[in-house]
Amino acid sequence: MKTAFGVDQLSRPDVIRNPYPYYDLLRDQSPLFGYRDFPPGTMPGVDEPKPSWVVLNFDDVAAVAWDHDSFSSRDSLQEESSAPSLMLVNHDRPEHTRLRKIASKVFQPASIKSLAPAVDALVSKSMDDFFVTDQPVDVMSDYCAMLPSRVMAFLFGMPDEMDRDVRNWATAFMLSANISPQERQAYNEEAMAFFAQHVRDHMDRIAKGEETPGPLLNAFIRTEVDGDRLSFDEIVRFCMTATVAGAETTSFYLGNLIAVFADFDEIWQGFVEDASQFDAIYKETLRFHGPPQRLFRVATRDITIGKADIKRGDWVACFFGAANYDPEAFPEPYEFRLNRKNANRHMSFGYGIHRCLGAPLAQLEAESTARMLRERYSQVERAGEAVWQDVSLLNHGLHSNPVIFRARE
């Protein structure tokens, strides 16, 4: 059925705030051509986005994301930006295989698990710094904004006082800051310059046998697989990617998780009574309020997806957020259900060989946050309207999330 709403309107502020009903308006017609938007690290107002196909349904999104022979992950817009990061989601084989093999060793589960005490300490300090009991608190303005930045600063051996710099770099790179192109470019260039010098200084200290802070940066520098190590430039760009992308996406997820606790009292009370429910809460929040919405691919050959004949060279936008709300994959998608047997099929961490390597770190921050909320407070209440960000459809997350944390008696 035809509708007056088209893919060219997906970047409207009201759509960005709540895109899911609009995905539904287009779902039966997917794939559709004519969407224009920006990859991370690019410059709205300067760069010119490519017109692309919009893929919304779960099976079609999975098909595109899985078929790395027919769809390239190379992103020319991002590569030519003022902050050319090393995002594995923008690399093809064989280079992707090489880079992921090394990065997988850095992010192996045992290594991430060993970070738990440090993350717990940062969560506890951040709650002490930013939360006030029995009074309204906007968790997006401080805690959710700053905790991931503090974690990243620790992981990369940066001074504690640079957490605000990390936050500014992340919002600029991930397009969620409503700033001028000149400001965005300045932040991107500042971040690249910092990491280039920081990595060089770190490598020099390691060469001298000195102790160096920053467990993740140390791992990027030292990790070797089959005699292969990351180059200096690769380490710098990995630092840029992990810091800004990890900080921003996790910030939105933490806000969305706290919104679930505030808006669904039965979920919070169930978690208070049984901490083991968190795994289901975590997964369903990733489906219901997952931050990542879309990534671009480029067709390497003529191919048919659904009823669309996609030509070689066409850009394709995989809408993971829309796939998470496909009723064919997730019945009653607008209901928050802890008993979904397929909740772990959500696409908020991507799909196939490009699934997010940083997912265990994000989960560690979320688990620690939820556990300490449960230990400290009896209730999480809504204290005012939650306001969703409306700057970029790259992520679905809150701009403002006022809640009240009730003290335990």
Secondary structure by P-SEA (a helix, b strand, c coil): ccccccccccccccccccaaaaaaaccccccccbbbbbccccccccccccbbbbbccaaaaaaaaacccccccccccccccccccccccccccaaaaaaaaaaaaaacaaaaaaaaaaaaaaaaaaaaacccccccccccccccccaaaaaaaaaacccccaaaaaaaaaaaaaccccccaaaaaaaaaaaaaaaaaaaaaaaaaaaaccccccaaaaaaaccccccccccaaaaaaaaaaaaaaaaaaaaaaaaaaaaaaaacaaaaaaaaacccaaaaaaaaaaaacccccbbbbbbccccccccccccccbbbbbcaaaaaaccccccccccccccccccccccccccccccccaaaaaaaaaaaaaaaaaacccbbbbccbbbbbcccccbbbbcbbbbbbbbcc
